[in-house]
Amino acid sequence: MTRYCLLIVLSLCIVVGCGTGHVSLKGRVVFSDDGSPLTMGTITLSTPTFQSRGDINNKGEFIMESLRPGDGLPPGTYTVTIVAIAEAEGGGTRSLIDTKWSSTVNSGKTIDVDKTTRFIEIEVDRNPLPIPGRR
């Protein structure tokens, strides 16, 4: 009976997986023109079946989270999206970066995460549209 219980437990570990297998991933988002950090926003890494997100701080840094703070994400190839919205002068809001980054279809950026990936740096373009209220 003990052998059968051990066999069942081992089988479950193989099928379900022991531990999460998630990678603790940190990163930084900077502007392509001068290397300065994007100082706010949210980055999302997604596959057709999984999504992880991280809040971008005032140094451009983020930590990827799935279900709990800092729990990381499983290895795989991810599409990158970034949203960074700020209040525009004269009212309303404006994206700080090129709006292509807000769509998985348009961003055109993918990254491969494996067990050894610990840090990524992503360069983004500034929003080319003029700021409302400015000439």
Secondary structure, DSSP 8 states (H G I E B T S, - for coil): -HHHHHHHHHHHHHHH-SS---B--EEEEEETTT--B--S-EEEEE-SS-EEEEE--TTSEEE-BSSSTT--B-SEEEEEEEE-EEE-TTSSEEESB-GGGG-TTT---EEEE-TT--EEEEEE-B--S--TT--
